[in-house]
Every structure is written in C-alpha cells, then in structure tokens.
C-alpha cells in the first residue's frame, strides 16, 4: 500500500475514534474527556506513532493537505455561521468587559514573558522556530479565537511542532485550572458583586432576556435536507477556490517585491497567512447572507471534524523525545492570566459590572462557547445563551 495512503487511513481512524468517543454523554469516555481534552489525544497518539517510527509522516501528503486545504475550509465554515445580530444584542457592559479581557490577554502575554524572563533569560533568547514568543502567540490565538486561532498562529508565525505541543499541553492545564477557579467564585458572587459595586439590575435584565429568548427561539425545520447538504459542500469548495486563487495572487505579488523591513513583513509572502486571512474574511462576509442558515445541516460540526483531522496531522510531525520541561511556561501563563483578570476587574469596577460579566467574559476568551455557557448556567440556567454568544464572539 502507498505510504501516504496508509498514513491518511491511520489519521482518519484516529480522528474518527476521538471524535466519536468525545461525543459520548456518559461512561468511561465522558469521564476521561473531563480531564483530558480531545485535542491532547489527537496530538499525542500520532506523536507517539511518529516518535517510535511506527509510521513516518512528518512531511506526508496528509499533513500538507490538512494545512493547505482543510484549514481554510474549516475557518470558512466556522466563521460563516456567526450570528452578529445576536452578538450586538448583548448588553453594552458584557461586551465591553469581555473586550477588556481580550486586551488583557494581548497585553498580558508579553508582560508575563518579560517578568519571567528576568529570572530565566533563556526564555527571551531568539531560537528561531523554537523561540518562546512564537509559542505564546499560539496560546494568544487559542484564548482569543479558539482552536482555529491557535492553529492559524502556528502557521503564520512558524512555531515548531515540539513547541506547539508544549503550548497545547500548557494551555489545557491552565484552561482547566482557570475554569475551576471561576466556578469556585460563583459561590461568592454576592460578595464579589459588592466589591465591584455592581448594579444588580443589569444581571436581572439579561436573565429575563435570556428566558424570553429561550421561550421564543424558532425551531428551524429543514426541508429538502440533501439539497442543503449539497449547498454546504458547494459553498465550501467554491469558497476554497476563491481563497486559494486570491492567496496565489497575493503570495506571488509579494514574493516579487522588495519589501522594506523584510524581517517584520516577511509573513506577507507566506501562503499560510493569506489562506487564513481570506478564508476568515470570506466567512464573515457569508455570515451576513443566507449561507449562515447552513449551520442547520451541520456546518460547524463539519468544521470541527476537519479540525480534529488537522490536529492529528500536526501531531504526526512532532517528536516527543525533544520535549523539555514546562514549569517556566506554566509560570508565564499564570502571571498572564492574573494580568488578564486584573484588566477584567478594573473594567467591571469602572462600569459597575457584576462578577458574572467578569467570569463569563474571561471564560469566553479563554475557553469558548461550550465552557462559557456552562459557567453562565452555574449562575442561572437562563443565562447560558450569554455565555454562548460571548464565546462565539471570541471564536
């Protein structure tokens, strides 16, 4: 059997297995994925196979296909289903505090790296694709834009596979600890609201709006489902064709130009940058059209499945034996999150916002729609939609 075909089959089996088991609602798998995120297994299993030379696919056709084709299609599918109308309907305080958290993430990373770098100068050294800042950019992408952002940042800024895996592991640990801390704060939300001088009427208003929305939400009945599925495939393929053509055009142009400060602007000649840029831009444009209704036939689920395959393909390129310690990265992330929290609390105090806005805004940035909605539900089940919308805004 052709080696590329064999590698593709192995990756498909791993992807389907993790996908299926991670969607189980009870039993062993449900408990396992409570502690071990699916993305860790998707990365780890192929890494073990590659590290022990069971299969050798670091530069296989499957990996190239995943990065050059599946990544832009996935970004297109997942951005075109965003409902900006619902996001804009959120209260001003919740959006502003959420955005303050985003600013805290963007600013906190470099500051945290500088602080730890004073005690461990090696973290600030230029090591090419193993430079720590490249890994932190991947975490920034993960916290601001979820898995799509994490993968996109790796491709754009060229983090090594080993560094990328370390950052995935650190991200998983810190995300779970952070969620636990925020959930613990729910018990003391009354005291925290008094500390923040929060206006209790804001939360009551959003809670009522969430209840009315859950009562009035339309149930979309899909007629002629096969036709809708064909439309979804057509949008994905035609969209990719447009993105690929524009990428070739822009990459070809910048490769022939003398770019000032080439070390700074060299990413303009990288296909990975333009694939991410154009697929995201086209997806956002399509979200204002009827294409967004294709979510009803699983546009986001298809995108998520493609991301699972993408992660397994990237994992195959990593050598586990080259991994080092992680305590310094964990310390950087811990300080980073404290800076993020400080900015959130400052914004909430200025706007008299509730701890609910701080917690859900933070988790929407760090985790995404699923965990943000879960955290919002811990305050009140009718507030789950706020977590979903802020999580979608982040992703």
N, C-alpha and C positions, 0 to 999 in steps of 0.2 A: 504494500500500500504506500502511496506517495506520503512523504513525511509531513508536508503541510496539511494534507487531508487528515492524517492521524491526529496532529496537534489540534486542528479545528474541532474534530469529534470529541477529543478529551475536554476541551474548553466548553463545548456545548453541554456535555454531560455534567460537568461541574456546575455550570451556570444554572441548568435546569434543576439539579438536585438542591442547590442552595435556595433557588427561587421557590421551589415547591415547599421545602421544609420551613422556610422563613414565613410562609403564609399560613402555617398550621395554627389553629386557635387554641390548642390545648396539648397536654402531654409533654414528653421529653423535649421536643424541639422548641416548643413555646418557652420552656424554662431556660434552655440553652441560649436562645437569642435574646433573653432578658439581660444576660451578662456578656455575651459575645455578639457584637454587631455582625450582620451577614457580610458586610464588606470586608471584615477581617478574614473570614473564612475564604471568601472569593479571592483574596490576595494571597493568603497563606498556603492554601492547598496547591495551586500551581507553582508557588515559590519553592515548596518542598520538592515537588517533582523535578523542577529545573535545577535546584541546588544539588540534588543527588544524581543528576544526569539520567534520570529515568526517561525524561523527554527533554530535548534541546530545542527550544523555540523562541529564544530571546529576540531574534530578528525574523520571526516567521511571517508568512503572508497573513496569518490570522491577526497578529498584533498590528501589522501595518493597516489592514482593513478596518480594524476596530477604531484606530486613531484617526484615519483619514476619511472614513465613511460613516461609521456608526456614531461617532461623537457629534458631528454636525447635525445628523438626522435626529439624534436624541435631543439636542439643545433646541432644535426647531419644534419638535413635538411638545416638549415640556413648557416652552415659553408661549406657544400659540394658544394654550388653554388658560392663561391667566385672565381673571376677570377684574379689570381695572376699575370698573364701576363699583363693585362691592368694596374694593380696597379703599377707594376715595370716600366711601360712605362711612368709614370708621371715624370715631371721634378724633378731633384735632390733637388732643393730648396723647392718645395712644400712639398715633403716627409719629408725633414729634419726639416722644420719649423713645420709641423704637429706633428712630433715625439717630438719636443721640447715642444709643447703644452701638449702632453701626460705626459712628465716628470714634467711639471708644475703642472699637476693635481695630480700626485703621491706624489710629494714633498709638494705641497701646502696644502693638507688636514691636515697632522699632524702639520704643522707650524701654520695654521689658528686656529686649535683647541687649541694649546698651547697658542697663543696670547689671545684668548677669555677666555681661562681657567684661566688666571692671574686675570681677573676681576670677573669670575664666577667659582670658584674652583670645584663646584659640577659637572661641565661638565667632569672633569678629574677623577672623582671617579669611582671605579670599582663596577658596579651594575649588574654583570652577563650578562644576555641576553639583559638587558636594557642599557648597557654601551654605551655611545655616540659614541665611536670609531667604534663599530660594525655597527651603522647606517651610519657613514661616509664611511665605507668600501663599503656599498651598493651603495652610491652615486658615489664613485670612479668607481665601476663596471658599473654603468649606464652611466657615462660620457666617459669611455674608451671603453666599449663593449655593450652599449645599454641595452635594457630590458633583454636580456639573461644574461649579466654580472651582472646586478642588482639582478636578481633572484638567480643566482648562488652564489653570495657573501652572500646573506641572508642565504642560506642553508649551505654553507661551514663554515661561522663564527658565525652562530646561533643567529642572531639578532631577538629580539622578534617581534611579529606581530604588536604591538602598535607602537614600534619604527620604524618599517619598513614603516608603513603607514605615519607617520610623515615625514620620509625621502622622500617618494614618493611625498607628497604634497609640501615639500620644493623644491625638485628637479623640479617639474612642474613650480612653481612660478619663480625660478631662471632661468630656461631654457628660459621661455618666455621673461623675462626682458633682459636677455643676448642677445637673438636674436634681440630684438628691438634695443638694443644699437649698435650691429654690423651693422644692417641695416641702422641706423642713420649715421654711419661712412662712408657708401658708398657715401653719398653726398659730403663728404670732402676727398674722396680718393686721389684726386690730391695733396692736401696739406699734407696729411699723407704720401704719397709716397715720397714727397720731404723731409719730416722729417726723413724718413727711408733711404734716399739716394738710393731709389730703381732704378734698371735698367729697363727702360720702355720696352726694347726689349724682356725681359722674358715673360711678360704678352701677348705681341703681338704674340709670338711664340706659346704659349699654346692655345691662342684663335684660331689661324689658324689651329692648330692640331685638336682642338675640332670641328671646322667647317668641316674639311675634314673627320673626323671620323663619324660625323652625316650624311654626304653625302654618305659614302662608307659602312656604317654598314649593315651587312647581315640581311635579313629578313628570319628567320627560319620558314619553313613550316613544321608543324608537321603532318607526315603521320602515320596512324595507331595509333591514339591517345589513344584508350582503352588499347592497348598494353603498351604504355608509362606509363599510369596511374598504370597499374599492376606492372610495373617495379619500379615505385616510392614507391608503397606500400611494395614491396618485399625488396627494399633497406632499408626502414625504419624499417621493422620488423626484418630482418636478422641483420641489424646494431645494433638494440636494443639488440638482443640476444647475440651478441658478447660483447657489452658494459656491459650488465648485468652479463655475465659469468666472465669477467675479474674483474668486481667490486667485485663480491662474492669472487673471488680468493684472491685479494689484501686485502680486508677487513678482511677475515678470517686469512690471514697471520699476519697482524699487530695486530690483537686482541690477538694473542697467543704469541706475542713478548714483551719482556721487553724493552720499548723504553726510551732511555735517554732523559731527559728534557721533560717528558710526557706532561706538560702543554703547551709546544711550539708545539710539533709534534703530539698532540692527534688527529688532523684532519685526519691523515693517516689511522685511524681506522674507519672513518666515511664513510658510503656508498655514501653520497651526494657528497663528494669530488671526489671520483673515477668515479662516474656517469658523472659528469661534465668534468673531465679530459679526460676520454676515449671517450666520445661522441664527444667532440671538436676535439681531435686528429684524430679520425677516419674520421670525417667530412672533416678536412683539407686534409687528405690523399686522400679521394674520390674526392676532388676538382681538382686533377690532372688527373682524369680519365674521361671517358665518362659519368659517373654519374652526372657530373656538368650540362650536357645538359638537365637533368630532370627539371631544372628551367623553361623550356619552357612549362611544364604542371603544373606549379604552386607549386614547392617545397617550395619556400619562403612563398607564401601565406598560404599554409597548416601549415607551421611552425608558422606563425604569428597568425593564428586562434587558434592553440594549446596554444600559449602564452596568448591569451585572456582568454581562459578557465582556465589556470593556475593562472592568476591574480584573477579571480573571486573566485577560490577555496581558495586562500590565504586570500582574503578579508573576507571570511566567518569565519576565525579563529580569527578575531580581534574584540576587544570590544571598541567601540567608547567612552564609558564613562571613559575610563582610559587614554585618550589622554590629554596631557598637553600643555603648551604654546610652541610657535615655534620661538620667536624672536631671541633667542640665536643661534638656528640652522641656521636661515637666515643670521645672522651676520657672523657666521663661514663660510658659503658658499660664502658670498660677499667678504670676505678677501681672501678666497680660489681662487675665480675667478680672483681677482686682481693679485695674485701671478702668476696664470696661464697666464694672459695677459702679465705680466712683462717678463716672460721667453720667450713668443712668440715674443714680441717686440725686446728683446735682440738678439734672433736668427735671426730675419728678418733684424735688423740693421747690424749685423755682415756679413750676406750673401747678403746684398743689395736687400732684397726681398720686394715685393710690399705689401701694405695693403691687397690686395686680398688674398695673402697667409696666412696672419695673421687671417683675418676674417673667411675664409673658413676652414682653418686648425683648428681654435678654434671651429667652429660650427660642424665640422665633429666629433670632440672629444665629445663635449657637447651634441649635438643633434642627429646626424646620417645622413644617405644618403638623406632623404627627405628634411629636412630643410637646409642641406649643399648645395644641388643642387639648392634650391630656392634662397639662399643667393648668390650663384655663378651667377645665372641668373640675379640677380639685377645689377651685374656689366656688364654682357653681356650674352644674351641667349646661345651663342656658348660655354660658359664656364661651363654650367650646368654639363657636364659629369665629370669635375674635382671634383666638389662637391660630385657627386655620388661615384666616385672611392675612394676619401679620406674617405667618410662616410662608405663605405664597408670595407676599411682598418681598420677603428675604430671598426666596429661591428664584 
